[in-house]
Amino acid sequence: MTDPVSHYRLEFPEYLAGYEFETEAKGYLPGVRISTEEATFELTVHDPMRLTQDIAAELTVSGYATFSNLLVVPKVTRDEVARAVRDLAKAGFRGLRPDVQAR
């Protein structure tokens, strides 16, 4: 089992300020970042309905779908994302791929 991460920083994209309602309605939020002492992760957040639509679109275009660092939450809100990230931290961010670009 991966050790829990007690200290991390959760950052939302700057453009989100003032557009929370629209983001929740769209069910999609790219560019959420989690930083720890060891790594940085960039997430794309979807709600289940939007994810289903995006998968269907990808299958139509290319015949397959891949998503890295995908976080699915019931609603795309700051509170739901923060809750999910707290749970991910308890699991040591297991399953997420660190950002390979320099921080």
N, C-alpha and C positions, 0 to 999 in steps of 0.2 A: 504494500500500500504506500502511496506517495504521502510524504509529510505535508501537513497543512501549512498554508502560507498565511502568516498572521499579519504581515504588512504588505500592502499593495496600494497602488493608486489607480483609480478608475477615472478615465477622462472621456467625456462626451464631445462630439464634434462641436466646434464653436457655433456653427450655423443652426444648431438645435435650439438655442435660446430664442424664445418667442414663437417657435414652430412646433412645439410639443404636440399640439392637437393634430396638426397635419401629419406629423410623423406617425402618431398612433393610428390615424385613419388609413395611412398607406400600408402600415404593418411592416415597415422596412427601415433600417437605420444602419448604414455602413460607417466605418471609421471609429468605432468605439475602441478605446485602447486601455489595456491593463498593463501596468508596469510593476515589476517586482525588482528586488536586488539582482536576481539572476537573469531575468528575461523581460521582454515586452511582447505582448500579444495584441494583434489587431483583429477585432471581431466584426462580423456582419450579423445584425440582429433581425430576425423575422418573426412574425406571428404565424401560426399554423396555416391560415388561409393564404397569406401571401406566399409562403414557402411552397404550398401546393401549386399555386399559379406559376411561380418561377420554375419549378421542376417541369411542369407541363410545357412551358415555353422552351426550355432547354432541350427537352426530348424532341420537340417538333423541329427545332433548328439543327441539332447535331446528333440526335439519337442517344444521347447520354447526358448526365448531369453530375458535376462534382462541385463540392463546396468545402472550402477550408475555413476553419475557425468560425463555424456557423453556430449561432446561439439562437435557439427557438424559445420564445416566452409566450405566455397567454396573450399579453398585450404589450406593444412596444412603447413602454413608458420608462422614465428614469427609475422609478421605484421597482418595477419588475426586473429591469436589467440589473440594478444594484443587488436585489435579492438573489438573483441567479449567480451573479459574480461572487457574492459571499459564500454560496454553496460550492462553487467551483474552487474557491480558495481553500475551503476545508478539505478538498480532494487534491490539493496541490496543483491545480489547473491541469489535471490529467486529461489527456485527449486534445489539448490545444497545441498548436504548432507555434513556436516562438517566431517573431519577426526576425528575418535574417539581415535586415538593413541595420546599419550603425545607428545607435541611439544618440 
